[in-house]
Amino acid sequence: MPILECSVKTCTHNADNKCQLDSIKIEGRSAESTDGTLCSSFKLRKGDSFSNKCECSPSERSEIVCEAVKCTYNADLKCHAQSIDVCGRNACVSGETECATFKCK
């Protein structure tokens, strides 16, 4: 499973730039660049959206279900990159996030 870095500070699943989820989903079936992808697991943090107040441990590695079939790292709808980076620092909706690791075949 890839190491999942996440700079989306406004996501409720983000803790210290790591995702607390064991599995996330990247969408972008027809994506040909990073801006055609998004993290559909994004959930807007309520309240103080700029602090990482989490009571659980972030995952070191996560399973990435990936619909970006044109990505080099996609095999059978799973990400096989060694690590990925989800970005969208001030995102309010999942469409403002993206997989920065996406590389078109």
C-alpha positions in Angstrom: 0.0 0.0 0.0 1.3 3.5 -0.8 2.4 6.0 1.8 -0.3 8.7 1.7 0.7 12.3 2.3 -2.1 14.8 2.4 -1.8 18.6 2.5 -5.6 19.2 2.6 -5.7 20.8 6.0 -9.4 21.5 5.8 -10.2 17.7 5.6 -11.5 16.1 8.8 -9.4 13.0 8.0 -6.1 14.9 7.9 -3.8 14.6 10.9 -0.2 16.0 10.7 -0.4 15.8 6.8 -1.4 12.1 7.0 -4.8 10.6 6.2 -6.5 8.8 9.1 -8.4 6.6 6.7 -7.1 3.1 5.8 -8.6 3.5 2.3 -9.4 6.5 0.1 -10.8 6.9 -3.4 -9.3 9.0 -6.1 -11.7 9.9 -9.0 -10.9 11.1 -12.5 -11.7 8.4 -15.0 -10.8 10.6 -17.9 -8.0 12.6 -16.2 -5.0 13.4 -18.2 -3.4 15.7 -15.6 -3.5 16.2 -11.9 -6.3 18.8 -12.1 -8.6 16.1 -13.5 -8.4 14.1 -10.3 -10.0 14.5 -6.9 -10.1 12.7 -3.6 -13.8 11.7 -3.1 -13.0 10.7 0.5 -12.6 14.4 1.4 -14.9 15.6 4.2 -14.8 19.2 5.3 -13.6 19.7 8.8 -16.2 21.5 11.0 -15.3 24.2 13.5 -11.6 25.1 13.6 -10.7 23.9 10.1 -7.0 24.9 10.4 -6.0 22.8 13.4 -5.4 19.1 13.4 -7.5 18.1 16.4 -7.7 14.4 15.9 -8.1 11.7 18.5 -6.9 8.8 16.3 -3.6 8.0 14.7 -2.9 8.8 11.1 -2.3 5.8 8.8 1.3 5.4 7.6 0.0 3.6 4.5 -3.4 3.5 2.9 -5.1 1.5 0.2 -5.9 3.8 -2.7 -8.9 2.9 -4.9 -8.2 4.9 -8.1 -10.5 5.5 -11.0 -7.8 7.5 -12.9 -7.2 4.8 -15.4 -4.9 6.9 -17.5 -2.4 7.1 -14.6 0.9 5.2 -14.8 0.4 4.0 -11.3 -3.1 2.6 -11.8 -3.4 -1.2 -12.1 -6.9 -2.8 -11.7 -8.2 0.4 -10.2 -5.6 0.4 -7.4 -2.7 2.8 -7.0 0.6 1.2 -7.0 2.9 4.2 -6.5 5.3 4.0 -3.6 3.8 7.1 -2.2 1.2 9.7 -3.2 0.3 13.2 -2.3 -3.2 14.5 -2.1 -3.3 18.3 -2.3 -5.8 21.2 -2.1 -4.7 23.1 1.0 -7.9 25.3 1.4 -10.4 22.9 -0.2 -14.0 23.2 0.8 -15.3 20.4 -1.5 -13.7 17.3 -3.0 -13.5 19.0 -6.4 -10.8 21.3 -4.9 -8.5 18.4 -4.1 -6.3 16.5 -6.5 -3.8 13.7 -6.6 -0.4 15.5 -7.2 1.3 12.1 -8.0 -0.8 11.5 -11.1 1.3 10.8 -14.1 -0.4 10.2 -17.5 0.5 7.0 -19.4 
